[in-house]
């Protein structure tokens, strides 16, 4: 079958699935209510089940984010209502008769927190529970083997549809550009800093991961690939609760890490704080072979490089919540980090020219270091307006960041049998200072209506200013440094005003929906002070979203969703800078870069609440892609980010968990992607397409005497990425965890890329570019973690929130 028929097949399957909506539902019983804790706080995602007297399950549901639940059934039986949730004692109602047409409102059911004494023994599940909602997939990580001995980046990379590459970049459903949030708060980090931060976070601190492929209008329209929201554990004891962990990794370099989490509550005031220190060290061995067509024939550049990098990231995340009244809360969140990085790049290049019986040589060193300081503060207020779920919330965020870096590129050139000590040399000194300020304010309102319907609305404003000063200078041989004309100061201002509305309702007892519309007005000014060049953009866009959830039967449901999204350029990419990676390769900014827009469709079939079969399709206009351009005369390569005319992505994903034995569980995923890229680059048309795939299998073993073993294998088939073709590769990771002292202390040892197969091989054969790459990033290594948990007291919870998600995720 031709790949061009893939969209047609997707459409066919879509209509086959949606045809189920025409089925006439039988007369159903409706049982509703709300789950809360002892303080009246809503308990989201609690399991609510109708159970017969013999213990067999009749029907069930999961409470929503406000604690509300609705069970619909066509069955007849003598049952009781059973409520269960992690951290709470189970609740059972008095028995009653269930029959078609029964309408029963249980009101508010308060469930009691479990005692969490130090001697408690926790039974852990082998694989995470997955909950499917109309607009997101929730992976409950808390209390699973998946959380032990791993870090947050590991766990995120094992969630449905997510793949984390060897550079730490997070891909969702085969697309880059996912927005990553923590506790509904923006991460305020570049891809590199975010990866380092998640590596330092123990996975056992995570409660759940929300994978939102096509976000609703309530979310910022930013991020064409979707949203990944990491929910950390809330406070669970009245008094003191926390953990301490230390560890390290060796992959040719040793990198330590440590962290402490502390939660304290005193009456109406709840606080929590987490401090982590993480080092990440890596060798990047890179081979590049470039061919240039000149008048006499082919000139070949063969370059070998080793880049030694080390990142040090101390970070703090603290929250406080004060209960003003039983229905009103005031919260404060502070995030602070100060990261440093050092990079030492040494490379040697052999140049072969046609008609020349000797070689030319280039040796280079590029030593750089950088420091980034970040401070984020959020003030949050929320209030419950009635007892049926109406509420209002407001957020004010303020963010500042400064990023300073310096690099010295030192090059030596000589030919044939010349003495390298007498070689011609040049040096490029680059100093770069960037400063960002972001202020956002937003308000969200939710109104609960009759019949279980909900109306949502909100307003948001954001104001961003970026000041980037690039100072470059050059020196030849032993001469002094002279100013370089590529020095540049770039000031960027962006104001975005947004409003949204959404409605949740139902077409029938088995079919619910959510429809929303978001409007955003953007006013952007980019000012290159050095070039006296000002670029202005003003535009208004509408972003609709629509979700349908059809419960075909007790064991089968279909979720449909569609939306439109925008991705604005990273602030740094708009700066018309020129940065030299080595004497042959440079990177430059693009002040004319436009936002990209994507239209997304998805259909998710869920069987038995565990097996997922998802079909998705998206079309993106003005896609950001990295472009490579060669200068045949100068024999150099320049990279920059540009807008491609259009890209298309169709994907199929299957998630199949299997319990082989009680002590052996597997989680398996197959993802198939069809990608098409089309654009004009100079005088040449790029029009390529390919079907790629990823296979992932994770094996979990729960063994006697507190041992747990995990083995995971991944294989990625060949794939295209703009002008480039990446060959297929795979790797295997494994780990073992031992719990002692009644699960208070755990020791974990993990091996990564055990067979040293995570090797990247890529090539570009387009127009006059003939280049191949080979890269290995010392992924083979061993990691150990020692973690101690302490707890005392009764359950309590801490709230946290924010409003500046999309602005902060675009920082670099």
C-alpha positions in Angstrom: 0.0 0.0 0.0 1.4 3.4 -0.9 2.1 5.7 2.0 -0.1 8.4 0.3 -3.1 6.2 1.2 -2.4 6.3 4.9 -4.5 9.4 5.5 -7.4 7.8 3.6 -7.1 4.7 5.8 -7.1 6.9 8.9 -10.2 8.6 7.8 -11.9 5.2 7.0 -11.1 3.8 10.5 -12.3 7.1 12.0 -15.7 6.8 10.4 -15.9 3.1 11.3 -15.4 4.0 14.9 -17.7 7.0 15.0 -20.5 5.0 13.4 -20.9 3.4 16.9 -22.4 6.7 18.0 -25.6 5.9 16.1 -26.3 2.9 18.5 -29.5 3.5 20.5 -28.6 3.2 24.2 -30.8 1.0 26.5 -32.5 2.4 29.5 -29.8 3.0 32.1 -29.5 3.6 35.8 -27.5 6.7 36.9 -25.6 6.8 40.2 -23.7 10.0 41.0 -21.9 11.7 43.8 -18.7 13.3 44.9 -15.7 11.9 46.7 -13.9 14.1 49.3 -11.4 13.6 52.1 -12.1 14.4 55.8 -11.4 18.1 55.3 -13.8 18.4 52.4 -11.1 18.5 49.8 -12.1 16.8 46.5 -10.4 13.4 45.9 -9.7 13.1 42.1 -9.3 9.9 40.2 -10.7 7.6 43.0 -12.0 4.2 41.9 -15.8 4.0 42.3 -17.3 0.5 41.7 -20.6 -1.3 42.0 -19.9 -4.7 43.6 -22.2 -7.7 44.1 -22.4 -9.5 47.4 -20.1 -12.2 46.2 -17.4 -9.6 45.4 -17.8 -9.6 41.6 -17.7 -6.3 39.7 -20.8 -5.0 38.0 -19.8 -1.5 36.8 -17.5 1.3 37.8 -16.1 4.7 37.1 -13.3 7.1 38.2 -13.9 10.4 39.9 -13.0 13.5 37.9 -10.6 16.3 38.9 -13.3 17.8 41.1 -14.1 14.4 42.8 -17.4 14.0 41.0 -18.4 10.6 39.6 -21.2 9.2 37.5 -21.9 5.4 37.0 -24.3 4.4 34.2 -25.5 0.8 34.0 -28.1 -1.3 32.4 -27.7 -4.3 34.7 -29.9 -5.7 37.5 -28.2 -6.9 40.8 -28.0 -6.6 44.5 -24.9 -4.3 44.9 -23.0 -1.9 47.2 -21.0 1.1 46.2 -17.2 0.7 46.9 -14.8 3.7 46.8 -11.0 3.2 46.9 -8.0 5.5 46.3 -4.3 5.3 47.1 -3.7 6.7 50.6 -7.3 6.3 51.8 -9.3 3.6 53.5 -11.9 1.9 51.3 -15.5 2.9 51.7 -18.6 0.6 51.2 -22.2 1.7 51.2 -25.2 -0.3 52.4 -26.4 -2.8 49.9 -29.2 -1.7 47.5 -31.0 -3.0 44.4 -29.6 -1.9 41.1 -32.1 -1.9 38.2 -32.5 -0.1 34.8 -33.8 3.4 35.2 -32.6 3.8 38.8 -31.5 7.4 39.6 -29.5 7.7 42.9 -27.4 10.6 44.2 -25.0 9.6 47.0 -24.1 13.2 47.7 -20.7 13.8 49.1 -18.9 10.7 50.4 -16.0 11.5 52.7 -13.2 8.8 52.7 -10.7 8.5 55.6 -6.9 8.8 55.2 -4.9 5.7 55.8 -2.4 5.7 58.7 1.1 5.9 57.3 3.3 4.7 60.2 6.9 4.0 59.7 6.3 0.2 60.0 3.8 0.1 57.3 4.5 -2.4 54.5 3.3 -1.2 51.0 2.3 -3.7 48.3 3.5 -2.3 45.0 1.9 -2.9 41.6 4.2 -4.2 38.9 2.9 -1.8 36.2 1.2 1.6 36.4 -2.6 2.0 36.2 -3.7 3.9 33.1 -6.9 6.0 33.2 -8.4 7.2 29.9 -10.3 10.5 29.9 -11.8 12.4 27.0 -8.9 14.9 26.8 -5.9 13.0 28.4 -4.3 9.7 29.5 -3.3 9.5 33.1 -0.4 7.1 34.1 -0.6 6.5 37.9 3.1 5.9 38.8 2.7 6.1 42.6 3.3 2.7 44.3 4.6 0.9 41.2 7.8 -0.9 40.5 8.2 1.5 37.6 8.9 4.3 40.1 11.7 2.5 42.0 15.4 3.1 41.1 14.4 5.4 38.2 14.4 9.1 37.7 11.6 11.3 36.4 13.1 11.4 32.8 13.1 7.6 32.7 9.5 7.4 33.7 8.3 10.1 31.4 10.1 8.3 28.5 8.1 5.1 29.3 4.6 6.7 29.2 2.2 6.2 26.2 3.4 7.8 23.0 6.5 9.4 24.6 10.1 8.9 23.4 13.1 10.6 25.0 16.2 10.7 22.6 19.8 10.4 23.8 20.0 14.2 24.0 17.1 14.3 26.5 14.7 15.8 24.0 11.1 14.7 24.6 9.0 13.6 21.6 5.3 12.9 21.8 3.7 10.7 19.1 6.6 11.2 16.8 6.6 15.0 17.1 8.8 17.5 18.9 7.5 20.6 20.7 5.7 19.0 23.6 5.1 21.4 26.5 6.3 19.9 29.8 4.7 21.0 33.1 5.1 20.0 36.7 2.1 20.2 39.0 0.4 22.3 36.4 3.3 24.7 36.5 5.7 25.5 33.6 9.2 24.0 33.9 10.9 27.2 32.6 13.8 25.4 31.1 15.4 24.7 27.8 15.4 21.1 26.6 18.9 20.5 28.0 18.2 22.0 31.4 14.8 20.2 31.6 16.5 16.9 30.9 19.1 17.5 33.7 16.4 18.6 36.1 14.2 15.5 35.5 17.3 13.3 35.8 17.8 14.6 39.3 14.2 14.0 40.4 13.6 10.5 41.9 10.6 8.8 40.2 9.2 7.9 43.5 8.3 11.5 44.0 5.9 11.3 41.1 2.2 10.5 41.6 1.1 10.5 38.0 1.9 11.6 34.5 -0.8 13.2 32.4 -0.3 12.8 28.6 -2.4 15.3 26.8 -2.0 14.7 23.0 -4.5 17.4 22.0 -5.0 19.9 24.8 -8.3 21.6 25.3 -8.9 25.4 25.0 -8.2 25.8 28.8 -4.5 25.3 28.0 -2.3 27.8 26.2 -2.4 27.2 22.5 1.3 26.9 22.5 2.9 23.5 21.7 2.0 21.6 18.6 2.9 18.2 20.0 0.7 18.4 23.1 1.3 18.6 26.9 3.0 16.4 29.4 2.0 17.2 33.0 4.0 15.6 35.8 2.0 15.5 39.0 4.2 15.1 42.1 3.1 13.4 45.3 1.2 15.7 47.7 1.9 15.8 51.4 0.6 12.7 53.0 1.2 13.1 56.7 0.3 15.7 59.3 3.6 16.8 60.7 6.7 15.7 58.7 7.1 13.5 55.7 9.9 13.2 53.2 12.8 11.3 51.7 16.5 11.6 51.2 18.4 10.1 48.3 21.9 9.9 47.0 23.4 8.3 44.0 25.6 8.6 41.0 26.4 7.4 37.5 29.5 6.3 35.7 29.9 6.2 31.9 33.6 7.1 31.6 33.0 10.0 33.9 31.5 10.0 37.4 28.5 12.2 38.1 26.9 12.4 41.6 23.4 13.4 42.5 21.5 13.9 45.8 18.1 15.3 46.9 15.9 15.8 49.9 12.1 16.4 50.1 10.4 17.7 53.2 6.7 18.4 53.8 5.3 20.1 57.0 1.8 21.1 58.0 0.7 23.2 60.9 -3.1 23.5 61.1 -4.3 25.5 58.1 -0.8 26.1 56.7 0.7 23.4 54.5 4.2 23.6 53.0 6.6 21.4 51.0 10.1 21.9 49.7 12.4 19.9 47.4 16.1 20.5 46.9 18.0 18.5 44.3 21.6 18.5 43.1 22.4 16.7 39.9 25.5 16.3 37.8 25.3 14.9 34.3 28.5 14.1 32.4 28.8 12.8 28.9 31.4 12.2 26.1 30.1 12.9 22.6 32.2 11.1 20.0 31.3 12.5 16.5 32.5 11.7 13.1 31.5 13.9 10.1 32.4 13.3 6.5 31.6 16.1 4.1 32.0 16.2 0.3 32.2 19.5 -1.6 31.9 19.6 -5.4 34.5 22.0 -6.8 35.5 22.6 -10.4 38.4 20.1 -10.3 36.3 17.3 -8.7 35.4 16.3 -5.1 37.0 17.9 -2.0 36.6 15.7 1.1 36.6 16.9 4.7 36.8 14.1 7.3 36.4 15.3 10.9 36.7 13.5 14.2 35.6 15.2 17.4 35.2 14.5 21.1 33.1 16.8 23.2 33.4 16.3 27.0 30.4 18.0 28.7 29.4 18.3 32.4 26.3 20.0 33.7 25.8 20.9 37.4 22.2 21.7 38.4 21.2 22.6 42.0 17.5 23.5 42.1 14.8 24.3 44.7 11.0 24.0 44.4 8.9 25.1 47.4 5.1 25.6 47.9 2.9 26.9 50.6 -0.9 26.9 50.9 -3.0 28.6 53.5 -6.7 27.8 54.0 -8.4 31.2 54.3 -11.8 29.6 54.8 -13.1 26.1 54.2 -13.8 27.1 50.6 -10.9 29.5 49.9 -7.2 28.9 49.6 -4.1 31.1 49.0 -1.0 29.6 47.6 2.6 30.5 46.9 5.2 28.6 44.8 8.9 29.4 44.3 11.2 27.7 41.9 14.9 28.6 41.9 17.9 27.1 40.1 21.5 28.0 39.2 23.0 25.7 36.6 26.5 25.6 35.2 28.0 23.8 32.3 31.4 23.2 30.8 32.2 21.8 27.4 35.6 20.9 25.9 35.5 20.1 22.2 38.6 18.8 20.4 38.5 18.0 16.7 40.8 17.1 13.9 40.0 17.4 10.2 41.8 15.9 7.2 41.1 17.7 4.0 41.7 16.0 0.6 41.5 18.1 -2.5 41.4 16.9 -6.2 44.7 17.1 -8.1 46.6 17.7 -4.8 49.1 15.0 -3.7 49.1 16.1 0.0 46.5 16.6 2.6 45.5 19.7 4.6 44.9 19.6 8.3 42.8 21.5 10.8 43.0 21.1 14.5 40.5 22.9 16.8 39.6 23.2 20.4 36.4 24.9 21.6 36.3 25.5 25.3 33.1 27.0 26.7 31.3 27.5 29.9 27.9 28.9 30.8 25.8 29.8 33.8 22.0 30.1 34.1 20.1 31.6 37.1 16.3 31.3 37.3 13.7 32.5 39.7 10.0 31.9 39.3 7.3 33.0 41.7 3.6 32.2 41.5 0.8 33.6 43.7 -2.4 31.5 43.4 -6.0 32.0 44.8 -8.9 29.6 44.4 -12.4 29.5 45.8 -15.3 27.0 45.7 -18.5 28.8 44.8 -21.0 26.1 45.6 -21.2 22.4 46.5 -21.6 21.0 43.0 -18.2 22.0 41.5 -18.4 25.7 40.6 -15.1 27.4 41.3 -12.9 30.3 40.4 -9.1 30.6 40.4 -6.5 33.3 39.7 -2.7 33.2 39.1 0.0 35.8 38.9 3.5 34.7 37.8 6.8 36.5 37.6 9.9 35.0 36.1 13.4 36.3 35.7 16.4 34.5 34.1 19.9 35.5 33.1 22.1 33.3 31.0 25.8 34.1 30.4 28.2 32.0 28.4 31.7 32.3 27.0 33.6 30.2 24.4 37.1 30.3 22.8 37.5 28.6 19.5 41.2 28.0 18.7 42.0 26.7 15.2 45.3 25.7 13.6 45.8 25.1 9.8 48.7 23.5 8.0 49.5 21.5 4.8 51.4 18.3 3.8 54.6 17.9 5.7 54.6 21.4 7.2 55.5 21.7 10.9 52.2 22.0 12.9 54.0 24.2 15.4 54.4 26.8 12.6 50.8 26.5 11.5 48.5 29.5 10.8 46.1 30.1 13.7 43.0 32.0 14.4 40.9 32.4 17.4 37.2 33.4 17.9 36.1 34.7 21.3 32.3 34.7 22.0 30.7 36.3 25.0 26.9 36.0 25.2 24.6 37.5 27.9 20.9 36.9 27.8 18.3 38.3 30.2 14.5 37.4 30.3 11.6 38.8 32.3 8.1 37.3 32.0 4.9 38.5 33.7 1.6 36.6 33.4 -1.8 36.9 35.0 -4.8 34.7 34.4 -8.2 33.9 35.8 -10.3 30.7 35.3 -13.9 30.2 36.1 -15.9 26.9 36.2 -19.7 26.7 36.5 -21.4 23.5 37.2 -24.7 23.2 35.4 -27.7 20.9 35.7 -27.5 17.4 34.3 -23.7 17.1 35.0 -22.8 19.8 32.4 -20.0 22.2 33.0 -19.1 25.6 31.6 -15.5 26.9 31.7 -14.1 30.4 30.8 -10.9 32.3 31.4 -8.7 35.2 30.5 -4.9 35.5 30.4 -2.3 38.1 29.6 1.5 37.7 29.2 4.3 40.2 28.8 7.7 39.0 27.8 11.0 40.9 27.3 14.3 39.4 26.2 17.6 41.2 25.9 20.4 39.2 24.2 23.9 40.7 23.8 26.4 38.8 21.6 30.0 40.1 21.6 32.4 38.4 19.2 36.1 39.1 18.5 38.8 37.5 16.4 42.6 37.2 16.5 45.1 35.8 13.9 48.3 34.1 15.0 49.6 36.0 18.0 47.8 39.2 17.1 45.3 41.0 19.4 41.6 40.4 19.4 39.7 42.6 17.0 35.9 43.2 17.1 33.9 40.9 14.8 31.1 42.3 12.6 28.8 39.4 13.7 28.5 41.0 17.2 24.9 41.9 17.8 22.4 43.1 20.5 18.8 41.9 20.1 15.8 43.0 22.1 12.6 41.0 21.9 9.2 42.1 23.3 6.1 39.9 23.1 2.6 40.6 24.5 -0.2 38.0 24.2 -3.8 38.4 25.3 -6.0 35.3 25.4 -9.6 34.3 26.2 -11.3 30.9 26.1 -14.6 29.2 26.7 -15.5 25.5 26.9 -18.6 23.4 27.5 -18.8 19.8 28.8 -21.9 17.8 28.3 -23.3 14.6 26.9 -25.2 13.5 23.8 -26.5 10.4 25.6 -25.8 8.3 28.7 -22.9 6.7 26.9 -21.5 9.6 24.9 -20.0 12.7 26.5 -18.3 15.6 24.8 -16.3 18.8 25.4 -16.1 21.7 23.0 -14.0 24.8 23.4 -12.7 27.9 21.6 -9.6 29.9 22.5 -8.6 33.3 21.0 -5.1 34.8 21.2 -3.9 38.2 20.1 -0.1 38.5 19.7 1.9 41.8 19.5 5.6 41.0 18.8 8.6 43.3 18.2 12.1 42.1 17.5 14.8 44.8 17.5 18.3 44.2 16.3 20.0 47.2 17.8 23.3 46.6 16.1 21.8 46.2 12.6 19.2 48.9 13.2 16.6 46.3 12.0 13.1 46.1 13.6 10.7 43.2 12.8 7.1 43.5 13.9 4.3 40.9 14.0 0.7 41.4 15.1 -1.9 38.6 14.6 -5.1 37.2 16.0 -5.9 33.5 15.9 -8.7 31.2 17.0 -8.0 27.7 18.3 -11.0 25.4 18.5 -11.0 22.0 20.3 -13.5 19.2 20.4 -13.5 15.9 22.4 -16.0 13.0 22.4 -15.9 9.9 24.7 -18.1 7.0 23.7 -18.5 4.1 26.2 -19.5 1.5 23.7 -19.7 -1.2 26.4 -18.3 -2.0 29.8 -15.0 -3.1 28.3 -14.7 -0.9 25.2 -14.6 2.9 24.7 -13.6 5.2 21.9 -12.2 8.7 22.5 -12.1 11.2 19.6 -10.5 14.6 19.7 -9.5 17.4 17.4 -7.8 20.8 17.9 -5.7 23.5 16.4 -2.4 24.6 18.0 0.4 27.2 17.6 4.1 27.0 18.3 5.9 30.4 18.5 9.7 30.5 17.8 12.1 30.2 20.7 13.2 33.7 21.6 16.9 33.0 20.9 16.2 31.7 17.4 14.8 35.1 16.3 18.1 36.8 17.1 20.1 37.3 13.9 23.3 36.0 15.5 26.1 33.9 14.0 27.8 31.4 16.3 30.8 29.3 15.3 30.7 25.6 16.4 34.0 24.9 14.7 35.9 26.5 11.8 33.8 24.5 9.3 30.3 24.9 10.9 28.3 27.9 12.1 24.8 28.5 13.4 22.8 31.6 12.8 19.5 33.0 13.9 16.5 33.9 11.8 14.6 37.1 12.6 12.0 36.3 10.0 10.9 33.0 11.6 7.1 32.7 11.7 4.9 30.7 14.2 3.9 27.3 13.1 0.3 26.1 13.2 -0.9 22.5 13.4 -4.4 20.9 13.0 -4.6 17.6 14.9 -7.0 14.7 14.9 -6.9 11.6 17.1 -9.0 8.5 17.8 -8.2 6.2 20.7 -9.8 2.8 21.2 -9.5 1.5 24.8 -10.2 -2.2 25.6 -10.6 -3.5 29.1 -9.2 -0.2 30.4 -5.7 -1.3 29.6 -5.2 -1.9 25.9 -5.0 1.2 23.7 -5.1 1.5 19.9 -4.6 5.0 18.8 -4.8 6.6 15.4 -3.7 10.2 14.8 -3.2 12.6 12.0 -1.8 16.2 11.9 -1.0 18.8 9.3 1.5 21.6 10.3 2.0 24.8 8.3 5.3 26.8 8.5 6.9 24.0 10.5 10.2 24.8 12.3 13.0 22.7 10.9 16.8 22.9 11.0 18.2 23.6 7.5 21.8 22.8 6.4 23.4 25.0 3.7 26.9 24.4 2.2 29.2 27.0 0.7 31.0 25.2 -2.0 33.7 27.8 -2.5 34.4 28.4 1.2 33.7 24.7 2.0 31.7 25.5 5.1 28.4 24.5 6.5 25.8 26.8 8.0 22.7 25.7 10.0 19.7 27.7 10.8 16.0 27.2 11.7 13.5 28.0 8.9 9.8 27.5 8.2 9.0 24.5 6.0 5.9 25.0 3.9 4.0 22.0 5.3 4.6 18.7 7.1 2.1 15.9 7.6 2.2 13.2 10.3 0.0 10.2 10.6 0.6 7.8 13.4 -0.7 4.5 14.9 0.1 3.5 18.4 -0.7 0.2 20.3 -0.2 -0.2 24.0 -0.5 -3.9 25.1 0.2 -4.7 28.8 0.4 -8.4 29.6 0.5 -10.2 32.9 2.4 -13.5 32.3 2.7 -14.5 35.9 1.8 -12.7 39.1 5.5 -11.9 39.5 6.1 -11.1 35.8 4.4 -8.3 33.9 5.2 -6.7 30.6 4.3 -3.4 28.9 4.6 -3.3 25.2 4.2 -0.5 22.7 4.3 -0.3 18.9 4.2 3.1 17.2 4.2 3.7 13.5 4.6 7.1 12.0 4.2 8.4 8.4 6.0 11.7 7.9 6.0 14.0 4.9 8.2 17.1 4.6 7.7 19.7 1.8 9.4 23.0 1.3 11.6 25.1 -1.0 15.2 25.5 0.1 17.0 28.0 -2.1 16.5 26.8 -5.7 15.7 23.2 -4.7 12.4 21.6 -3.7 12.5 19.2 -0.7 9.6 16.7 -0.9 10.2 13.5 1.1 8.1 11.0 2.9 8.8 7.8 4.9 7.1 5.4 7.3 9.1 4.9 10.5 8.4 2.8 13.6 9.4 2.3 17.2 9.0 -0.9 19.3 9.4 -0.9 23.1 9.0 -3.8 25.5 9.4 -3.4 29.2 9.7 -6.5 31.5 9.0 -6.2 35.3 9.9 -9.0 37.7 8.9 -9.0 41.4 11.1 -11.5 43.1 11.3 -12.9 46.6 13.2 -11.2 49.5 12.4 -7.7 48.2 14.2 -7.9 44.8 12.6 -6.3 41.8 14.1 -6.4 38.2 13.3 -4.4 35.2 14.5 -4.9 31.6 13.6 -2.6 28.8 14.4 -2.8 25.1 13.7 -0.1 22.4 14.3 -0.2 18.6 13.7 2.8 16.3 13.5 2.1 12.6 14.9 4.4 10.0 13.4 7.9 9.9 13.6 11.2 8.0 14.0 14.5 9.6 13.9 17.4 7.2 16.9 17.0 4.8 18.4 14.2 6.9 17.9 10.4 7.0 18.6 8.6 10.3 19.3 4.9 10.3 17.6 2.5 12.6 19.1 1.6 16.0 18.2 0.1 19.4 19.3 -0.5 22.9 18.7 -2.4 26.2 18.5 -1.0 29.7 18.2 -3.1 32.9 18.0 -2.5 36.6 17.5 -4.2 40.0 16.1 -2.8 43.2 16.3 -4.3 46.7 14.1 -3.0 49.5 15.2 -3.4 53.2 14.1 -2.1 56.6 10.4 -2.7 55.8 10.6 -0.7 52.6 12.0 2.4 54.3 15.4 2.0 52.5 15.8 1.0 48.8 19.0 0.3 46.9 18.9 0.4 43.1 21.5 -0.4 40.4 20.7 0.3 36.7 22.7 -0.3 33.6 22.1 1.8 30.5 22.7 0.8 26.9 24.2 -2.5 28.0 25.3 -3.6 24.6 26.6 -0.2 23.5 24.2 -0.1 20.5 22.7 3.4 20.9 24.7 4.6 17.9 23.3 7.4 15.7 24.2 7.3 12.0 22.7 9.9 9.7 23.2 11.4 6.3 22.1 14.3 4.1 22.0 13.9 0.4 20.1 16.9 -0.9 21.0 19.4 -3.6 24.7 20.0 -3.3 25.0 18.6 0.2 26.7 15.3 0.7 27.3 14.7 4.4 27.3 11.8 6.7 27.4 11.6 10.5 28.2 9.0 13.1 27.7 9.8 16.8 27.9 8.0 20.2 27.2 9.8 23.4 28.7 7.4 26.0 25.3 6.2 26.9 26.7 2.9 28.2 27.0 3.3 31.9 25.9 2.2 35.4 23.8 4.2 37.9 23.2 3.6 41.6 20.7 5.1 44.0 20.2 4.9 47.7 16.9 6.2 49.0 15.5 6.5 52.6 11.9 7.4 53.3 10.6 8.9 56.6 7.1 9.8 57.7 5.1 10.7 60.8 1.5 11.9 61.2 -1.8 12.0 59.4 -2.7 12.8 55.8 -2.8 16.3 54.5 -2.4 18.0 51.1 -0.6 21.0 49.5 -1.9 22.8 46.5 0.2 24.6 43.8 -0.6 26.2 40.5 0.7 28.6 37.9 -0.2 30.6 34.8 2.8 31.0 32.6 3.3 27.6 31.0 3.9 28.4 27.4 6.1 31.5 27.7 8.6 29.8 30.0 8.9 26.6 28.0 10.2 28.7 25.0 13.3 29.9 26.8 16.7 28.5 25.8 
